[in-house]
């Protein structure tokens, strides 16, 4: 929407304001020059003090004139600043839908393997991404029962760190297979899809074996 009115509308509004100013001026002169009305007050009625013509002028003329000035300022004044957009987190590689799908995948995977799964997507600090990923893994609530997937899209880095308890069921070879599939999806530009696929594979391989209990 443009911030300026069309020239025809602007001219019409200016003519209306000029006419209004002329009418208000005429009313002002009539009020100021009019003689006070003289009439006998009926018996039993109160006899209030006469109304000051200046007060009448302020009420009848001043307020409408003030309104006309406000309207003029709104029309001819500088345009209002546009309402700011809702801020979006800078550098977030996922849409809201992708993030929701990824969260749902993580919840299902945790139920499958009974381990905590965390994902970090961002800039890896330091020269050794493995060291950085291990530091992140160590900050988790239960590192021994946790799986951390660290992705640095800028440097094209991918690290998977597993805890000691998880490694009882999830071998390094199985982790490498999941990493290979994730890298394949990442190469096509599907970061969210690659993470979901890799997390599902890691959880499936990390699933504790089912035990059968036989009665005595």
Secondary structure, 3 states (H helix, E strand, C coil): CCCCCCHHHHHHHHHHHHHHHHHHHHHHHHHHHCCCCCCCCCCCCCCCCCCCHHHHHHHHHHHHHHHHHHHHHHHHCCCCCCCCCCCCCCCCCCCHHHHHHHHHHHHHHHHHHCCEEEEEECCCCCCCHHHHHHHHHHCCCCHHHEEEEEEECCCCEEEEEECCCHHHCCCHHHHHHHHHHHHHHHHCCCHHHHHHHHHHHHHHHCCCCCCCCCCC
